[in-house]
């Protein structure tokens, strides 16, 4: 999988196209991710301890991974990613345009 927790991504399609945000959670089985500040939904909640008044709460919903693209921290552009082997034999994600390592994969 190319996108991981805490990566910075850009939304490619939909209502929030062009927005950038940090990945808060990834659900590989469903091919979805929750991105900070993207795809808000309104949830009607009953009063509880954390929200004593209840009411309508806005929160982020998941986005399909095909609608997200990783942002390379070095060249600050959308990055196609490939997997290479590091010296220790572990797999590392690498930006195809600048060759910067993006962390383990």
FIGU-121477 format. One record per atom (N, C-alpha, C): residue number from 1; residue in one letter; chain; atom name; x, y negated, z negated. Coordinates in nm, 2 decimals, always signed. Example, Ala and Ser with C-alpha at 12.3 -4.5 7.8 and 13.67 -1.06 7.14 Angstrom:
REM residues 2
+-----+---+---+----+--------+--------+--------+
:   k : r : c :  a :   east :  north :     up :
+-----+---+---+----+--------+--------+--------+
:   1 : A : A :  N :  +1.32 :  +0.57 :  -0.78 :
:   1 : A : A : CA :  +1.23 :  +0.45 :  -0.78 :
:   1 : A : A :  C :  +1.32 :  +0.33 :  -0.78 :
:   2 : S : A :  N :  +1.28 :  +0.22 :  -0.71 :
:   2 : S : A : CA :  +1.37 :  +0.11 :  -0.71 :
:   2 : S : A :  C :  +1.29 :  +0.00 :  -0.79 :
+-----+---+---+----+--------+--------+--------+
//
This chain:
REM residues 105
+-----+---+---+----+--------+--------+--------+
:   k : r : c :  a :   east :  north :     up :
+-----+---+---+----+--------+--------+--------+
:   1 : X : A :  N :  +0.08 :  +0.12 :  +0.00 :
:   1 : X : A : CA :  +0.00 :  +0.00 :  +0.00 :
:   1 : X : A :  C :  +0.09 :  -0.12 :  +0.00 :
:   2 : X : A :  N :  +0.05 :  -0.22 :  +0.08 :
:   2 : X : A : CA :  +0.14 :  -0.34 :  +0.10 :
:   2 : X : A :  C :  +0.11 :  -0.45 :  -0.01 :
:   3 : X : A :  N :  +0.00 :  -0.46 :  -0.07 :
:   3 : X : A : CA :  -0.04 :  -0.57 :  -0.16 :
:   3 : X : A :  C :  -0.04 :  -0.51 :  -0.30 :
:   4 : X : A :  N :  +0.02 :  -0.58 :  -0.39 :
:   4 : X : A : CA :  +0.03 :  -0.54 :  -0.53 :
:   4 : X : A :  C :  -0.01 :  -0.65 :  -0.63 :
:   5 : X : A :  N :  -0.03 :  -0.61 :  -0.75 :
:   5 : X : A : CA :  -0.06 :  -0.70 :  -0.86 :
:   5 : X : A :  C :  +0.04 :  -0.82 :  -0.87 :
:   6 : X : A :  N :  +0.00 :  -0.94 :  -0.89 :
:   6 : X : A : CA :  +0.08 :  -1.06 :  -0.90 :
:   6 : X : A :  C :  +0.14 :  -1.11 :  -0.77 :
:   7 : X : A :  N :  +0.11 :  -1.05 :  -0.65 :
:   7 : X : A : CA :  +0.15 :  -1.10 :  -0.52 :
:   7 : X : A :  C :  +0.07 :  -1.23 :  -0.49 :
:   8 : X : A :  N :  +0.13 :  -1.31 :  -0.41 :
:   8 : X : A : CA :  +0.06 :  -1.43 :  -0.36 :
:   8 : X : A :  C :  +0.01 :  -1.39 :  -0.22 :
:   9 : X : A :  N :  -0.12 :  -1.41 :  -0.19 :
:   9 : X : A : CA :  -0.18 :  -1.37 :  -0.07 :
:   9 : X : A :  C :  -0.26 :  -1.48 :  -0.01 :
:  10 : X : A :  N :  -0.29 :  -1.47 :  +0.12 :
:  10 : X : A : CA :  -0.37 :  -1.56 :  +0.19 :
:  10 : X : A :  C :  -0.49 :  -1.49 :  +0.25 :
:  11 : X : A :  N :  -0.61 :  -1.55 :  +0.24 :
:  11 : X : A : CA :  -0.73 :  -1.48 :  +0.30 :
:  11 : X : A :  C :  -0.74 :  -1.51 :  +0.45 :
:  12 : X : A :  N :  -0.76 :  -1.40 :  +0.53 :
:  12 : X : A : CA :  -0.76 :  -1.41 :  +0.67 :
:  12 : X : A :  C :  -0.89 :  -1.44 :  +0.73 :
:  13 : X : A :  N :  -1.00 :  -1.39 :  +0.67 :
:  13 : X : A : CA :  -1.13 :  -1.41 :  +0.73 :
:  13 : X : A :  C :  -1.24 :  -1.42 :  +0.62 :
:  14 : X : A :  N :  -1.35 :  -1.47 :  +0.66 :
:  14 : X : A : CA :  -1.46 :  -1.49 :  +0.57 :
:  14 : X : A :  C :  -1.48 :  -1.63 :  +0.52 :
:  15 : X : A :  N :  -1.56 :  -1.65 :  +0.43 :
:  15 : X : A : CA :  -1.59 :  -1.79 :  +0.38 :
:  15 : X : A :  C :  -1.47 :  -1.86 :  +0.32 :
:  16 : X : A :  N :  -1.38 :  -1.78 :  +0.26 :
:  16 : X : A : CA :  -1.26 :  -1.84 :  +0.19 :
:  16 : X : A :  C :  -1.14 :  -1.84 :  +0.28 :
:  17 : X : A :  N :  -1.15 :  -1.83 :  +0.41 :
:  17 : X : A : CA :  -1.04 :  -1.82 :  +0.50 :
:  17 : X : A :  C :  -0.94 :  -1.93 :  +0.48 :
:  18 : X : A :  N :  -0.81 :  -1.90 :  +0.47 :
:  18 : X : A : CA :  -0.71 :  -2.00 :  +0.46 :
:  18 : X : A :  C :  -0.67 :  -2.03 :  +0.31 :
:  19 : X : A :  N :  -0.75 :  -1.98 :  +0.22 :
:  19 : X : A : CA :  -0.72 :  -2.00 :  +0.08 :
:  19 : X : A :  C :  -0.61 :  -1.91 :  +0.03 :
:  20 : X : A :  N :  -0.52 :  -1.96 :  -0.06 :
:  20 : X : A : CA :  -0.41 :  -1.88 :  -0.11 :
:  20 : X : A :  C :  -0.44 :  -1.85 :  -0.26 :
:  21 : X : A :  N :  -0.40 :  -1.74 :  -0.31 :
:  21 : X : A : CA :  -0.41 :  -1.71 :  -0.45 :
:  21 : X : A :  C :  -0.33 :  -1.59 :  -0.49 :
:  22 : X : A :  N :  -0.33 :  -1.57 :  -0.62 :
:  22 : X : A : CA :  -0.25 :  -1.46 :  -0.68 :
:  22 : X : A :  C :  -0.34 :  -1.34 :  -0.70 :
:  23 : X : A :  N :  -0.29 :  -1.22 :  -0.68 :
:  23 : X : A : CA :  -0.37 :  -1.10 :  -0.69 :
:  23 : X : A :  C :  -0.38 :  -1.07 :  -0.84 :
:  24 : X : A :  N :  -0.50 :  -1.06 :  -0.89 :
:  24 : X : A : CA :  -0.53 :  -1.03 :  -1.03 :
:  24 : X : A :  C :  -0.54 :  -0.88 :  -1.06 :
:  25 : X : A :  N :  -0.60 :  -0.81 :  -0.96 :
:  25 : X : A : CA :  -0.62 :  -0.66 :  -0.98 :
:  25 : X : A :  C :  -0.63 :  -0.60 :  -0.84 :
:  26 : X : A :  N :  -0.58 :  -0.48 :  -0.83 :
:  26 : X : A : CA :  -0.59 :  -0.40 :  -0.70 :
:  26 : X : A :  C :  -0.66 :  -0.27 :  -0.73 :
:  27 : X : A :  N :  -0.76 :  -0.23 :  -0.64 :
:  27 : X : A : CA :  -0.83 :  -0.11 :  -0.65 :
:  27 : X : A :  C :  -0.80 :  -0.02 :  -0.52 :
:  28 : X : A :  N :  -0.69 :  +0.06 :  -0.52 :
:  28 : X : A : CA :  -0.65 :  +0.13 :  -0.41 :
:  28 : X : A :  C :  -0.75 :  +0.23 :  -0.35 :
:  29 : X : A :  N :  -0.83 :  +0.29 :  -0.44 :
:  29 : X : A : CA :  -0.93 :  +0.39 :  -0.39 :
:  29 : X : A :  C :  -1.04 :  +0.33 :  -0.31 :
:  30 : X : A :  N :  -1.07 :  +0.20 :  -0.34 :
:  30 : X : A : CA :  -1.17 :  +0.13 :  -0.27 :
:  30 : X : A :  C :  -1.12 :  +0.03 :  -0.17 :
:  31 : X : A :  N :  -0.98 :  +0.02 :  -0.16 :
:  31 : X : A : CA :  -0.91 :  -0.07 :  -0.07 :
:  31 : X : A :  C :  -0.96 :  -0.22 :  -0.09 :
:  32 : X : A :  N :  -0.96 :  -0.26 :  -0.21 :
:  32 : X : A : CA :  -1.01 :  -0.39 :  -0.25 :
:  32 : X : A :  C :  -0.91 :  -0.45 :  -0.35 :
:  33 : X : A :  N :  -0.92 :  -0.59 :  -0.36 :
:  33 : X : A : CA :  -0.84 :  -0.66 :  -0.46 :
:  33 : X : A :  C :  -0.92 :  -0.78 :  -0.51 :
:  34 : X : A :  N :  -0.89 :  -0.82 :  -0.63 :
:  34 : X : A : CA :  -0.94 :  -0.95 :  -0.68 :
:  34 : X : A :  C :  -0.84 :  -1.05 :  -0.68 :
:  35 : X : A :  N :  -0.87 :  -1.17 :  -0.61 :
:  35 : X : A : CA :  -0.77 :  -1.27 :  -0.59 :
:  35 : X : A :  C :  -0.82 :  -1.40 :  -0.67 :
:  36 : X : A :  N :  -0.73 :  -1.46 :  -0.74 :
:  36 : X : A : CA :  -0.76 :  -1.58 :  -0.82 :
:  36 : X : A :  C :  -0.81 :  -1.69 :  -0.74 :
:  37 : X : A :  N :  -0.93 :  -1.74 :  -0.77 :
:  37 : X : A : CA :  -0.99 :  -1.86 :  -0.70 :
:  37 : X : A :  C :  -1.05 :  -1.83 :  -0.57 :
:  38 : X : A :  N :  -1.08 :  -1.70 :  -0.54 :
:  38 : X : A : CA :  -1.14 :  -1.67 :  -0.41 :
:  38 : X : A :  C :  -1.26 :  -1.58 :  -0.43 :
:  39 : X : A :  N :  -1.36 :  -1.59 :  -0.35 :
:  39 : X : A : CA :  -1.48 :  -1.51 :  -0.34 :
:  39 : X : A :  C :  -1.56 :  -1.51 :  -0.48 :
:  40 : X : A :  N :  -1.60 :  -1.63 :  -0.52 :
:  40 : X : A : CA :  -1.68 :  -1.64 :  -0.64 :
:  40 : X : A :  C :  -1.82 :  -1.59 :  -0.62 :
:  41 : X : A :  N :  -1.87 :  -1.52 :  -0.73 :
:  41 : X : A : CA :  -2.01 :  -1.48 :  -0.74 :
:  41 : X : A :  C :  -2.07 :  -1.53 :  -0.86 :
:  42 : X : A :  N :  -2.21 :  -1.54 :  -0.87 :
:  42 : X : A : CA :  -2.28 :  -1.59 :  -0.99 :
:  42 : X : A :  C :  -2.34 :  -1.47 :  -1.05 :
:  43 : X : A :  N :  -2.31 :  -1.46 :  -1.18 :
:  43 : X : A : CA :  -2.36 :  -1.34 :  -1.26 :
:  43 : X : A :  C :  -2.45 :  -1.39 :  -1.37 :
:  44 : X : A :  N :  -2.57 :  -1.34 :  -1.38 :
:  44 : X : A : CA :  -2.66 :  -1.38 :  -1.48 :
:  44 : X : A :  C :  -2.64 :  -1.30 :  -1.60 :
:  45 : X : A :  N :  -2.61 :  -1.36 :  -1.72 :
:  45 : X : A : CA :  -2.57 :  -1.28 :  -1.83 :
:  45 : X : A :  C :  -2.66 :  -1.31 :  -1.95 :
:  46 : X : A :  N :  -2.68 :  -1.21 :  -2.03 :
:  46 : X : A : CA :  -2.76 :  -1.23 :  -2.16 :
:  46 : X : A :  C :  -2.66 :  -1.29 :  -2.26 :
:  47 : X : A :  N :  -2.71 :  -1.35 :  -2.36 :
:  47 : X : A : CA :  -2.63 :  -1.40 :  -2.47 :
:  47 : X : A :  C :  -2.55 :  -1.28 :  -2.54 :
:  48 : X : A :  N :  -2.42 :  -1.30 :  -2.57 :
:  48 : X : A : CA :  -2.35 :  -1.20 :  -2.64 :
:  48 : X : A :  C :  -2.24 :  -1.27 :  -2.73 :
:  49 : X : A :  N :  -2.15 :  -1.20 :  -2.79 :
:  49 : X : A : CA :  -2.05 :  -1.27 :  -2.88 :
:  49 : X : A :  C :  -1.96 :  -1.36 :  -2.81 :
:  50 : X : A :  N :  -1.91 :  -1.32 :  -2.69 :
:  50 : X : A : CA :  -1.82 :  -1.41 :  -2.62 :
:  50 : X : A :  C :  -1.89 :  -1.52 :  -2.55 :
:  51 : X : A :  N :  -2.02 :  -1.51 :  -2.51 :
:  51 : X : A : CA :  -2.09 :  -1.62 :  -2.45 :
:  51 : X : A :  C :  -2.23 :  -1.63 :  -2.52 :
:  52 : X : A :  N :  -2.23 :  -1.70 :  -2.64 :
:  52 : X : A : CA :  -2.35 :  -1.70 :  -2.72 :
:  52 : X : A :  C :  -2.48 :  -1.76 :  -2.65 :
:  53 : X : A :  N :  -2.46 :  -1.85 :  -2.55 :
:  53 : X : A : CA :  -2.57 :  -1.91 :  -2.48 :
:  53 : X : A :  C :  -2.62 :  -1.82 :  -2.37 :
:  54 : X : A :  N :  -2.54 :  -1.74 :  -2.31 :
:  54 : X : A : CA :  -2.57 :  -1.67 :  -2.19 :
:  54 : X : A :  C :  -2.58 :  -1.76 :  -2.07 :
:  55 : X : A :  N :  -2.66 :  -1.72 :  -1.97 :
:  55 : X : A : CA :  -2.67 :  -1.81 :  -1.85 :
:  55 : X : A :  C :  -2.60 :  -1.76 :  -1.73 :
:  56 : X : A :  N :  -2.57 :  -1.85 :  -1.64 :
:  56 : X : A : CA :  -2.51 :  -1.81 :  -1.51 :
:  56 : X : A :  C :  -2.36 :  -1.83 :  -1.52 :
:  57 : X : A :  N :  -2.28 :  -1.72 :  -1.50 :
:  57 : X : A : CA :  -2.14 :  -1.73 :  -1.51 :
:  57 : X : A :  C :  -2.08 :  -1.70 :  -1.37 :
:  58 : X : A :  N :  -1.99 :  -1.79 :  -1.33 :
:  58 : X : A : CA :  -1.92 :  -1.76 :  -1.20 :
:  58 : X : A :  C :  -1.79 :  -1.68 :  -1.23 :
:  59 : X : A :  N :  -1.76 :  -1.58 :  -1.14 :
:  59 : X : A : CA :  -1.64 :  -1.51 :  -1.15 :
:  59 : X : A :  C :  -1.60 :  -1.46 :  -1.02 :
:  60 : X : A :  N :  -1.47 :  -1.42 :  -1.00 :
:  60 : X : A : CA :  -1.42 :  -1.37 :  -0.88 :
:  60 : X : A :  C :  -1.47 :  -1.23 :  -0.85 :
:  61 : X : A :  N :  -1.50 :  -1.20 :  -0.73 :
:  61 : X : A : CA :  -1.54 :  -1.07 :  -0.68 :
:  61 : X : A :  C :  -1.43 :  -1.01 :  -0.60 :
:  62 : X : A :  N :  -1.43 :  -0.89 :  -0.57 :
:  62 : X : A : CA :  -1.32 :  -0.82 :  -0.49 :
:  62 : X : A :  C :  -1.33 :  -0.86 :  -0.34 :
:  63 : X : A :  N :  -1.21 :  -0.85 :  -0.27 :
:  63 : X : A : CA :  -1.20 :  -0.88 :  -0.13 :
:  63 : X : A :  C :  -1.14 :  -0.76 :  -0.07 :
:  64 : X : A :  N :  -1.18 :  -0.72 :  +0.05 :
:  64 : X : A : CA :  -1.12 :  -0.60 :  +0.12 :
:  64 : X : A :  C :  -0.97 :  -0.63 :  +0.15 :
:  65 : X : A :  N :  -0.88 :  -0.54 :  +0.14 :
:  65 : X : A : CA :  -0.74 :  -0.56 :  +0.16 :
:  65 : X : A :  C :  -0.71 :  -0.60 :  +0.31 :
:  66 : X : A :  N :  -0.80 :  -0.56 :  +0.40 :
:  66 : X : A : CA :  -0.77 :  -0.59 :  +0.54 :
:  66 : X : A :  C :  -0.79 :  -0.74 :  +0.57 :
:  67 : X : A :  N :  -0.86 :  -0.81 :  +0.47 :
:  67 : X : A : CA :  -0.88 :  -0.96 :  +0.49 :
:  67 : X : A :  C :  -0.77 :  -1.04 :  +0.42 :
:  68 : X : A :  N :  -0.67 :  -0.97 :  +0.36 :
:  68 : X : A : CA :  -0.56 :  -1.04 :  +0.29 :
:  68 : X : A :  C :  -0.43 :  -1.02 :  +0.36 :
:  69 : X : A :  N :  -0.34 :  -1.11 :  +0.35 :
:  69 : X : A : CA :  -0.20 :  -1.10 :  +0.40 :
:  69 : X : A :  C :  -0.11 :  -1.16 :  +0.30 :
:  70 : X : A :  N :  +0.00 :  -1.09 :  +0.28 :
:  70 : X : A : CA :  +0.10 :  -1.12 :  +0.18 :
:  70 : X : A :  C :  +0.18 :  -1.25 :  +0.22 :
:  71 : X : A :  N :  +0.21 :  -1.33 :  +0.13 :
:  71 : X : A : CA :  +0.29 :  -1.45 :  +0.15 :
:  71 : X : A :  C :  +0.43 :  -1.43 :  +0.10 :
:  72 : X : A :  N :  +0.53 :  -1.44 :  +0.19 :
:  72 : X : A : CA :  +0.67 :  -1.42 :  +0.15 :
:  72 : X : A :  C :  +0.71 :  -1.54 :  +0.06 :
:  73 : X : A :  N :  +0.77 :  -1.52 :  -0.05 :
:  73 : X : A : CA :  +0.81 :  -1.63 :  -0.14 :
:  73 : X : A :  C :  +0.93 :  -1.71 :  -0.08 :
:  74 : X : A :  N :  +1.01 :  -1.64 :  +0.00 :
:  74 : X : A : CA :  +1.13 :  -1.72 :  +0.05 :
:  74 : X : A :  C :  +1.09 :  -1.81 :  +0.17 :
:  75 : X : A :  N :  +1.03 :  -1.75 :  +0.27 :
:  75 : X : A : CA :  +1.00 :  -1.83 :  +0.39 :
:  75 : X : A :  C :  +0.86 :  -1.90 :  +0.38 :
:  76 : X : A :  N :  +0.78 :  -1.87 :  +0.28 :
:  76 : X : A : CA :  +0.65 :  -1.93 :  +0.24 :
:  76 : X : A :  C :  +0.55 :  -1.92 :  +0.36 :
:  77 : X : A :  N :  +0.55 :  -1.81 :  +0.43 :
:  77 : X : A : CA :  +0.46 :  -1.79 :  +0.54 :
:  77 : X : A :  C :  +0.40 :  -1.65 :  +0.53 :
:  78 : X : A :  N :  +0.30 :  -1.62 :  +0.61 :
:  78 : X : A : CA :  +0.24 :  -1.49 :  +0.60 :
:  78 : X : A :  C :  +0.34 :  -1.39 :  +0.65 :
:  79 : X : A :  N :  +0.35 :  -1.28 :  +0.58 :
:  79 : X : A : CA :  +0.46 :  -1.18 :  +0.60 :
:  79 : X : A :  C :  +0.41 :  -1.05 :  +0.64 :
:  80 : X : A :  N :  +0.45 :  -0.99 :  +0.75 :
:  80 : X : A : CA :  +0.43 :  -0.85 :  +0.78 :
:  80 : X : A :  C :  +0.54 :  -0.78 :  +0.69 :
:  81 : X : A :  N :  +0.50 :  -0.67 :  +0.64 :
:  81 : X : A : CA :  +0.59 :  -0.60 :  +0.54 :
:  81 : X : A :  C :  +0.63 :  -0.46 :  +0.60 :
:  82 : X : A :  N :  +0.76 :  -0.43 :  +0.57 :
:  82 : X : A : CA :  +0.80 :  -0.29 :  +0.60 :
:  82 : X : A :  C :  +0.87 :  -0.24 :  +0.48 :
:  83 : X : A :  N :  +0.88 :  -0.11 :  +0.47 :
:  83 : X : A : CA :  +0.94 :  -0.04 :  +0.35 :
:  83 : X : A :  C :  +1.08 :  +0.00 :  +0.39 :
:  84 : X : A :  N :  +1.18 :  -0.03 :  +0.31 :
:  84 : X : A : CA :  +1.32 :  +0.01 :  +0.33 :
:  84 : X : A :  C :  +1.36 :  +0.08 :  +0.20 :
:  85 : X : A :  N :  +1.47 :  +0.15 :  +0.21 :
:  85 : X : A : CA :  +1.53 :  +0.21 :  +0.09 :
:  85 : X : A :  C :  +1.64 :  +0.12 :  +0.03 :
:  86 : X : A :  N :  +1.64 :  +0.11 :  -0.10 :
:  86 : X : A : CA :  +1.74 :  +0.03 :  -0.17 :
:  86 : X : A :  C :  +1.86 :  +0.12 :  -0.20 :
:  87 : X : A :  N :  +1.97 :  +0.07 :  -0.26 :
:  87 : X : A : CA :  +2.09 :  +0.15 :  -0.29 :
:  87 : X : A :  C :  +2.05 :  +0.27 :  -0.38 :
:  88 : X : A :  N :  +1.96 :  +0.25 :  -0.48 :
:  88 : X : A : CA :  +1.93 :  +0.35 :  -0.57 :
:  88 : X : A :  C :  +1.83 :  +0.46 :  -0.52 :
:  89 : X : A :  N :  +1.79 :  +0.44 :  -0.39 :
:  89 : X : A : CA :  +1.70 :  +0.54 :  -0.33 :
:  89 : X : A :  C :  +1.56 :  +0.50 :  -0.34 :
:  90 : X : A :  N :  +1.53 :  +0.39 :  -0.42 :
:  90 : X : A : CA :  +1.39 :  +0.35 :  -0.43 :
:  90 : X : A :  C :  +1.34 :  +0.27 :  -0.31 :
:  91 : X : A :  N :  +1.21 :  +0.27 :  -0.29 :
:  91 : X : A : CA :  +1.15 :  +0.20 :  -0.18 :
:  91 : X : A :  C :  +1.13 :  +0.05 :  -0.21 :
:  92 : X : A :  N :  +1.16 :  -0.03 :  -0.12 :
:  92 : X : A : CA :  +1.15 :  -0.18 :  -0.14 :
:  92 : X : A :  C :  +1.07 :  -0.24 :  -0.03 :
:  93 : X : A :  N :  +0.97 :  -0.33 :  -0.05 :
:  93 : X : A : CA :  +0.90 :  -0.40 :  +0.05 :
:  93 : X : A :  C :  +0.99 :  -0.51 :  +0.10 :
:  94 : X : A :  N :  +1.00 :  -0.53 :  +0.23 :
:  94 : X : A : CA :  +1.08 :  -0.63 :  +0.29 :
:  94 : X : A :  C :  +1.00 :  -0.71 :  +0.39 :
:  95 : X : A :  N :  +1.02 :  -0.84 :  +0.39 :
:  95 : X : A : CA :  +0.96 :  -0.93 :  +0.49 :
:  95 : X : A :  C :  +1.02 :  -0.91 :  +0.62 :
:  96 : X : A :  N :  +0.94 :  -0.89 :  +0.73 :
:  96 : X : A : CA :  +1.00 :  -0.86 :  +0.86 :
:  96 : X : A :  C :  +1.06 :  -0.98 :  +0.92 :
:  97 : X : A :  N :  +1.02 :  -1.11 :  +0.89 :
:  97 : X : A : CA :  +1.07 :  -1.22 :  +0.96 :
:  97 : X : A :  C :  +1.21 :  -1.27 :  +0.89 :
:  98 : X : A :  N :  +1.21 :  -1.27 :  +0.76 :
:  98 : X : A : CA :  +1.34 :  -1.32 :  +0.70 :
:  98 : X : A :  C :  +1.42 :  -1.22 :  +0.63 :
:  99 : X : A :  N :  +1.37 :  -1.09 :  +0.61 :
:  99 : X : A : CA :  +1.45 :  -0.99 :  +0.56 :
:  99 : X : A :  C :  +1.46 :  -0.99 :  +0.40 :
: 100 : X : A :  N :  +1.38 :  -1.08 :  +0.34 :
: 100 : X : A : CA :  +1.38 :  -1.09 :  +0.19 :
: 100 : X : A :  C :  +1.31 :  -0.97 :  +0.13 :
: 101 : X : A :  N :  +1.37 :  -0.91 :  +0.02 :
: 101 : X : A : CA :  +1.31 :  -0.80 :  -0.05 :
: 101 : X : A :  C :  +1.19 :  -0.86 :  -0.14 :
: 102 : X : A :  N :  +1.08 :  -0.79 :  -0.13 :
: 102 : X : A : CA :  +0.96 :  -0.84 :  -0.20 :
: 102 : X : A :  C :  +0.93 :  -0.76 :  -0.33 :
: 103 : X : A :  N :  +1.02 :  -0.67 :  -0.37 :
: 103 : X : A : CA :  +1.00 :  -0.59 :  -0.49 :
: 103 : X : A :  C :  +0.98 :  -0.44 :  -0.44 :
: 104 : X : A :  N :  +0.96 :  -0.36 :  -0.54 :
: 104 : X : A : CA :  +0.95 :  -0.21 :  -0.52 :
: 104 : X : A :  C :  +0.81 :  -0.19 :  -0.46 :
: 105 : X : A :  N :  +0.80 :  -0.08 :  -0.39 :
: 105 : X : A : CA :  +0.67 :  -0.04 :  -0.33 :
: 105 : X : A :  C :  +0.63 :  +0.10 :  -0.36 :
+-----+---+---+----+--------+--------+--------+
//
